[in-house]
Amino acid sequence: MTEAKSTTTSPQQPQTEPGVGERAAEARARIEAQYHDIEQSYDQTRQRLQEFNDQAVDFIRTNPGLAIAGAVAAGYLIGRLASRRWLA
């Protein structure tokens, strides 16, 4: 005696609130707009940093002695500040 299994079971559809698709579309649009804004801000910041780097390189190439003296002075000051903080 074998019992036949019923294959006519209907899968239940998940109950969703009305307007969920609309809210999802709105959320997606907001996220895409924010992504675009962030991408644009990143590109602008990257461009500004590239320009700053180019100016620094040009300054160092035209004034190598001054650049070395500035680096030595900055290193000396940082060393003094670090030795006071960690040794005191």
N, C-alpha and C positions, 0 to 999 in steps of 0.2 A: 504494500500500500504506500504509494507515494502521493504526496499532496502536490498539486500544481501550485507554484508560486505565482502570485499576481504580478504581472508586469505592467499593469495599468496605473501604477502610482504616479500621480502628477507632482512634479517638484513645485514647492511653494515659492512664489515670488516674494522677495523681501519687501516689506512694507516701507515705503519712503514717503516723506512729507512732500506736500506739493511745493514746488519752487526750489527744490534742492539743486536741480540742474542749473537754474538761473543763478543761484547763489554761488555755485561752483564756477560758473562762467565769469561772474563778477570778480570773484577772488582771483581767478587766473589772469584776468585783465589787469587787476591791481598789481599782481606779482610781476607780470611782464613789464608794466610801466616802471615799477621800482627797479627791476633788473636793467632796463634801458637807462634809467637815471644813474644807477651805480656804474654801469659800463661807461657812460659818457664822462662821469666824474673821474673814473680811473684813467681814461684816455687823456683828459686834461691835466691831471696830476703827473702822469708819466711824461707828458710833453714838457711841463714846467721843470720837472727834475732833469730832463735831458738838456734843456736850455741852460739850467744852472750848472750842470756838469760841463757843458761846452764852454761857458764863461770861465769856470775855474781852471780848466785846462789851458785856455788862451792866456789867462793871467799868469799861470805858472810858467808857460813857455816864454812869455815876454819879460818876466821878472823872476828868474830862477833863484837869485840870491835872496831876494825878499821872501820868497816862498819858503826857502830853507830856514831863514832866520825866524819866520813866523812858526814854522813847525817845531823848531828847537824851543822857542819860548813857550809854546803851548804844551809841549812835553814836559818842560821844567815845571810849569804851573800845576799841571795835572799830577806830576810826581810829588810836589810839595803838599798839595791837598790830600792826596791819598796817604802819604806817610803820616800826616797829622791825624787823620781820622782813624787809621788802623793801629797806629802805635800809641796813641794817647789814651 
